[in-house]
Amino acid sequence: MTEHSVLAGHFAASAARVAASEGPILILQDTTEFIYGRSQQGKIGFTKTINAGRYKAGQPNVLTLCGVLMHSSLAVTLTGTPSA
């Protein structure tokens, strides 16, 4: 089982719906971050590090964030109707 085999049917169905639509199709995209805490940060689930200010003693407080980035797209017509 591969990612391509799982998504192939979805890609084909989307292409058929777009081909059947009249006029331009807009693809609206968004990225959402799902952040969660881990007792031991590692490369699994690593998204980024952020500067969280400084400790009272002056040293920087750098936090490692873990989670998932979700990239989503929605195909709509110029009137905002989802592509059927």
Residue pairs with C-beta under 8 A, 6 or more apart in sequence:
14 75
14 83
17 75
17 83
17 84
18 25
18 75
18 83
20 84
21 77
21 83
21 84
23 77
23 78
24 77
24 78
25 75
25 76
25 77
25 83
26 75
26 76
26 77
26 78
27 73
27 74
27 75
28 73
28 74
28 75
28 76
29 71
29 72
29 73
30 71
30 72
30 73
31 69
31 70
31 71
31 72
32 69
32 70
32 72
33 47
33 67
33 68
33 69
33 70
34 67
34 68
34 69
34 70
35 47
35 65
35 66
35 67
36 45
36 66
36 67
37 66
38 45
38 66
41 64
41 66
44 66
45 66
45 67
45 68
46 64
46 65
46 66
47 65
47 66
47 67
47 68
47 69
48 65
49 62
49 63
49 64
49 65
50 62
50 63
50 65
51 60
51 61
51 62
52 61
52 62
52 63
53 60
53 61
54 60
54 61
55 61
74 82
75 82
75 83
76 82
76 83
77 83
